[in-house]
Amino acid sequence: MATPKKKRLPKDFEALLAQGDLPALQAVFEECDVDARGGHAKQTALAFDSCPDELARWLASRGADLGAADAWGNTPLHARARSRRGRIDVLLELGADVNAAGGSVGAPLHAAADAKQLEHAAKLLARGADVDARNREGLTPLEVALRGCSNIELEAMVGLARLLLEAGARRTPSMARYVEEIGERFEFHRAGFNPDAVASSSAALDALYRLFGVTPVPTRTTHDGKAPIAVSATEWQDQHEELWSLLVPSSGPATTVQGEVIRISGRISHELLDNGGCNWDDDFREMARAFLGYLQTGTPLAEPELRAARLIVDALVREGGADTARMAELAVAWVLGNPTPARLDRPAYRR
C-alpha cells in the first residue's frame, strides 16, 4: 500500500522557490501532494508569487487544482492578481477561472482592482473577466478599488478606473461617494503630503473628480496659529469636527494646546470605538492624563465640568474605556473658552 503524500509543504519551501532549482522543487512533490499547503495563507504552490512557470505547468500536468482555495477562499489566481510580484500569465494559460467568486474580496478582478494592479486587471479582462461582477458585499471591482483607495494610490487608481470604464464598467452612485471620501482624505493630509508627489497626486484626484462627475472637495484651510480660534457651527459635535479640520495636523501632535485637546479626544475615541481598544497602552493613558491637565490651563473649565473630565480620565487610565462623546464635548468647551492659541510644548506621549 502506497504511503499517503504529505498535505503540508516543507517549511523551507519559499526558500527553495527563491533558489529556483526546478529539479529540487519537483523533488518536493515526491513526498508532498501537488495540492499541499504552505505559508501563512495555507495556499498551494501555484499561489506563491515566486512559483516558476515551469513548475506551475509541471504541477498542473500532474493534476494540481488551479482553483484550490486558501484559508481565505482565494485561488492561486486571486493571490497572484493582487500581488505586485505575482505573474498571472501562466495561470491564465493553464485555464484558471477568471470569474472564480469565492475569494475574500470577490473574483480575481476584484483582487487586482483592490490592489490597483492595472496590468493584471487588463489581462483578466482580456480573458473574459466580468467587469461588473458583484462580490459578497454587492460591490463591483471598480467600487472595491475606489472604496479602498489611499492617497499614495491615486495615480494608479486613475489608470485603473479608465481601464474598467472603457471595458464597460457601469458607474454607480456609490462611486461618486467614494471619490468624495478620497478627496476629503487627501485634503486633510495635503499639508503633510510628500512635496515631491503632491502635485501629481492632486492632478490624479482632479482626474477622478472629472471621471465620476464629482464636485471637487474644497482645499482644507488650517489655522495660522496666531488668530483667535473661532467656529461657525452651533452644535458641539459639528464644532468638534470644524475644530479638528482647523487645528489637527495630518500626523503627530498639534502645534497648539487647543489643537491637541481636540486631537486627543478624537484619537482616543477612534481607538476605543473604531479599533476596539486593541492598541490601548501606556501612551494612550498618558494622553488621557495630559488632556485633563490641558483643561486646567488658561481659563479652566468650571468645576462641574472638570469633575466630569476627572471621572472620564480616571476610567480611561484604570479601565481603558469611558464616555468619549462627553470627552469630546468637554474638549470643545475648553477650546471655545480659550480662543487665543497657546503653543504646545513637546508632549511626553508618542501617539
Buried (B, 14 or more C-beta within 10 A) or exposed (E): EEEEEBEEBBEEBBEBBEEEEEEEBBEBBEEBBBBBBBBEBBBBBBBBEBBBEEBBBBBBEEEBBBBBBBEBBBBBBBBBBBBEEBBBEBBBEBEBBBBBBBBBBBBBBBBBBBBBBBEBBBBBBEBEBBBBBBBEEEBBBBBBBBBBBEBEBBBBBBBBBEBBBEBEBEBBEBBBBBBBBBBBBBBBBBEEBEEEBBEEBBEBBBBBBEBBEBEBBEEBEBBEBEEEBEBEEEEBEEBBBBBBBBBBBBEEBBBBBBBBBBBBBBBBBEBBEEEEBEEBEEBBBBBBBBBBEBBEEBEBBEEEBBEBBEEBBBBBBEEBEBBBBBBBBBBBBBBBBBBEBBEBEEBEBEB
